[in-house]
Amino acid sequence: MAMTIFGALLLAMCAEADIMIQRNQYESTGCTGQVVKTEYFPTGECVADGVIYRTMTCNSTGVSYDYFSDAACSTSVNTSSYYALDSCNDLNDKFVSCAAMTVYEVSYHNDSNCYSASKQATYTLPEGCWPTGGLDNNTVGQVVTASMKVEVTDTALIERYYNSSLNCTGSPWDEIKLWCNYVCESVSSGALAAGFWTFRSTCGALTSSTTLYSCVGAACTTSEASDGYVESQASLMSPMAWALTIFVGSLS
């Protein structure tokens, strides 16, 4: 029983609750038939949208896009868009929910240490299975069969990709495991873009305001230290052993 409770504690430390927007694309005209693609968007996140940037917010009735000229989304271009929930849009898709979800973050980097300065993108993922195929050239009835499943254990986030079903059945064509505690993983081919990826989790934080970072056997750089990262030995011991060290240390 003690190990079960401990495992649940670690898993809870990996997760966070965000307001997420869900958009579905459908097989048939008028947003009918089976869902062929599901996307999740975190609210308030500033992302590139062509040559400008945008944020998304939502409430119980719809989703708003606000556009900005800078990467910090601080300078508005006084342009916005609004989409009502459950209203079918041009690409045979619709926003279906605005709700708090338990989510996990992974990030993509262009250096082998996954330092924050090298972060190219962050992806916010719920746990579970969803279709990722969509419609070929956005043509109604032309379904691309693909799906993705995210599983989170007390030591890692596992992504499985399927190209034979929309519901994660059959054998995955690719599987990626990202260890918790910011271990930097090299990916050369497959479903994820080639580069370096990390599961942005602590799985046993020293304090609620401390972020652990695996420096892959090297000392953290000055810039990392200024970002509030703490050098760990997570890459030199198993994630469970690292988490156990933190847990025991917090009791002393």
Secondary structure by P-SEA (a helix, b strand, c coil): caaaaaaaaaaaaaccccbbbbbbbbccccccccccbbbbbbccbbbbcccccccccccccbbbbbbbccccccccccccccccccccccccccccccccccbbbbbbbcccccccccccbbbbbbcbbbbcccccccccccccccbbbbbbcccbbbbbbbcccccccccccbbbbbbcccbbbbbccccccccccccccccccccccbbbbccccccccaaaaaabbbbbccccccaaaaaaaaaaaaac
